[in-house]
Amino acid sequence: MSGVQPDVTVVRLGHRPQRDKRITSHLGLTARAMGASHFILCGEADDKVLETMTDVSTTFGGDFTAEYAKGALRTIKRMKADGVTIVHLTMYGEPHPKVAAALQQTERVAIVVGGAKVPGEIYKLADYNVAVGHQPHSEVAALALFMDGLMGGVAGPERFPGARLEVHPHPSGKVVVDHSEDAKSSE
């Protein structure tokens, strides 16, 4: 893997608030943890999912942003016209390690993750249709595995500046540094 990582946006298709709120939240949180910079929610609007992502970024740092876009096809077409490489995660695509390796020198990538029925046009718009295995499974797992190969693992602490809470590894307990307490004590 090269030292330069692409700027990644994750696009969630077909979100349905009553059915998908947890899985969509987990997609956004996984995207953030793996180094994506942006999340676009398509389908039905859901302010609570977007607020969750904003709250996590505020608490744990970083510049991750999330927004709602009404038209998925229009959004993806606009990104493609702007030179963004479109990667569609589907169990029908090419093996993910091959595609992740091919994208190592790519500057901007949009990873499209389906929800309800994915329109056939998405398969045609995508520069790459990518499979993490060819069996049904969680789209969160597919996103994590693909981004691991693309980004070289989970994003490091340098990716999350300005954190209020910072988790430190510990073999048998929880170590969380609360930087808001540091700010209060210095006043």
N, C-alpha and C positions, 0 to 999 in steps of 0.2 A: 504494500500500500504506500502511496506517495504521501508526502507531508501536507498536501493541500486537500482539504475536504470540500465537497460541493456544498453549496447553500441549498438546503432541502426544505421543501414545503410538502406537507402531507395533506391530501385532499380526500375528505370522507364523503362518499356518495350516498344518497338515499337515506339520510338519517330520519328516523321516526322516533320522536321523543318518548312516547309511551312504551316502546319496545326496546329501543337501542341506547338509552341514556348512559348506562354503565359501560357498555362495550365501546361507545363513541368516546366517552371520557377516558377510558383506558387506552384507546388509540392515541388520543392527544397527549396523555401523560407519557406513553411509551415513545412517541415521536420526540417529545422534549428531552427525555432522559437519554435517548440515543443520538441526540445532536441536531435534530431538525430545528429550524429557526421560526417556522410558521405553520399554522394549521388552518385549513379552510373547511368549514362545515357546509355541506350542500344537502339539500333535502328540505325538511321542515325546520324552521328556525327554532333554536333552543338556547335561550340566554343562560340557563343554569349550567349547561355543559361548558359554554364559553367562559362563564364566571369561574368555574372550577379551575380551568387552565390558567386564567389570569391570577387567581388566588395562589396557586402553586408557584407560579413564576415570581410573584411578589414575595412569597415566604421563602422559597428556596433559591432565588436568584436567577439571573440570566435575562436574555432579551427575547424570549419566546413570545410570539404573538398569536392570537387566534381571532378569526372573524367568520361571519356568516356570508355566504354567497348564494343568491337565489337560483341561478342557472348553472348547473354543473357543466353541461356541454359548452356553454358560452365561456365559462371560466377557464376550462381546459384549453379551448381553442385560442383564447387570448394569451394564455401562458405559452402555448406552442408558438404562436406568432411572435412572441417576445423572445424566442430562442431558448426557452426552457425545455429540457429533455423530459419527456413524459414516460413514466414507468407505471404500468398497471399491474397490480398484484392479482393474480388469478391462478387457480390450480391447473389451468390449461396452457400456461406459458413455458418459456425456456427456463432451464435450471438457474436458480438465483446466484450461485457462485460465479458462473460464466458472465452474467450480466453485471454483477457488482464489479468484477474485474474490468469489464469493458468501460465502465463509467468512471474510472479512477481519475481521469483528467477532465471530467465534465465540471463546468462551473456551477450550473443551476439545474436542479432536478426536482420534479414534482412527482411524488409517489401517490398514485390514485388507489384508494382502498374502497372496494365495493361495500354495499349494504344490501338493500333490497335489490331486486333484479337490475343488473347492470346493462345499460343500453349497448347494443352491438356496435354502435359508432365509437364507443370508448376503445374497443379492441383495435379499431382502424386508426384512431387518433394517436394511440400510444406508439412511441418509438420502440418500446420494449414491453411485451407481455411476459410477466415473470412469475414463475411458480416456485414456491417453497414446498416441494413435494407435489405429488399429483393425487392427493387425497383430500377430502373435505377436512378442514380444521379451522381454528380461530384466526380471524384476520389480524388480531393483536399479535399472535405468534408469528404470522407471516411477516408483519411489519418489523418486529424485533429482529428476526433472523436476517431479513434482507438488509436492514440498516446496520446490523452488526458487520456484515460483509462489506457494505458500502463505506461505513464510517470508521471501521477498525475497532469496534467495541463500544461500550457505553461511554458517553461523553465525560471527560474529566472535569475536575472542579474549576478549571480555568474557563470553562464554557458558561459558568453560572455566577458571574460577579454580582455583588450587591445583595447576597443572600442575607435574610434576617436569621434563618435557622440553617445550620450547617451540620450535617451528620458525619461523624468520624468513625472509621472502622473500629470494632472492638470484638474480641473473641467470645465474650460471654455476657454482654450487657449492651445498654444503649448509651451512646455518648453524643449529645446534641449540644452544640454551642449556640446560644441565643445572643446574636449580635445586637439586638435591641437593648439588652441589659448592659452591654458594653457602652452603648451610646448614652444611656441614662447615667451610668457611673462617671462618665467623663464630663458631664454637665456641671 
